Structure formats: C-alpha cells, structure tokens
Amino acid sequence: MSSDINDRRGLYVEVRNNDVTRAVRKLKKLLNNEGMIKDMRKNEYYEKPSAKKRREKQQARKRWIKEQEKNKENW
C-alpha cells in the first residue's frame, strides 16, 4: 500500500538547512527539464486551431531554414 503513495508523489525537492531559495531553484530546474513550464505557458491562453496551425507551420519553417544553413556550412 505504501508503494502506491510513493508512486503518486511526483516531483519534489527537500529543503535542507532552511535554504528555501536553493530548493526553489532546484525545483525550477526539475520542472524545466520535464518541460512542465513550457506546457503551462503554452496552455495559459486558448489558441484557436487556425492560429495554432499557423504557429506550428512557422516553427517548422524556421527549423527547416536552420537545418539548411547548417547543411550549407558542412559543404
């Protein structure tokens, strides 16, 4: 039964020597590595499907251009 509780625990950071600022920095780093902060910001406001499609298309184009420039340097 106790293993079920530990599985649902999620991310956590222990505060050592009453150093809360260090614990907060460590938690932010963990959240950033998990991609949670990016997801929260992305879902902060509703985005219309057409706007989402347009944004994703622009991002794909940027990635493609960046990759083409990278390949150009290798020639």
C-alpha positions in Angstrom: 0.0 0.0 0.0 2.8 2.5 0.8 4.4 1.9 -2.6 1.2 3.3 -4.2 1.6 6.5 -2.3 5.2 6.9 -3.3 4.3 6.3 -7.0 1.9 9.3 -6.9 4.3 11.5 -5.2 5.6 13.2 -8.3 8.4 15.8 -8.3 9.6 17.1 -5.0 12.6 18.8 -3.5 13.8 18.6 0.0 14.7 21.8 1.8 18.0 21.4 3.6 19.4 23.7 6.3 16.4 26.0 5.8 17.8 27.1 2.4 14.5 27.7 0.6 16.0 29.7 -2.3 18.2 26.8 -3.2 15.3 24.4 -3.1 13.2 26.7 -5.3 16.0 26.9 -7.9 16.3 23.2 -7.9 12.6 22.7 -8.3 12.5 25.2 -11.2 15.4 23.3 -12.8 13.5 20.0 -12.4 10.3 21.5 -13.9 12.2 23.0 -16.8 13.8 19.7 -17.6 10.4 17.9 -17.5 9.0 20.6 -19.9 6.2 21.5 -17.5 6.9 25.2 -17.5 6.7 25.3 -21.3 3.4 23.4 -21.2 2.0 25.7 -18.6 2.9 28.8 -20.6 1.6 27.2 -23.8 -1.8 26.4 -22.2 -2.1 29.7 -20.3 -4.5 31.1 -23.0 -6.8 29.4 -25.5 -5.3 29.3 -29.0 -7.6 29.0 -32.0 -6.9 25.9 -34.1 -6.0 28.1 -37.1 -3.6 30.2 -35.1 -2.0 27.0 -33.7 -1.6 25.6 -37.2 -0.1 28.9 -38.4 2.4 29.0 -35.4 3.4 25.3 -35.9 4.0 25.9 -39.6 6.2 29.0 -38.9 8.2 26.9 -36.4 8.6 24.1 -38.8 9.8 26.6 -41.5 12.3 28.1 -39.0 13.6 24.6 -38.2 14.0 23.8 -41.9 15.8 27.0 -42.7 18.1 26.5 -39.7 18.9 22.9 -40.8 19.5 24.1 -44.4 22.0 26.7 -43.1 23.7 24.1 -41.0 24.0 21.7 -44.0 25.4 24.6 -46.1 28.2 25.0 -43.7 29.2 21.3 -44.0 29.7 21.6 -47.7 
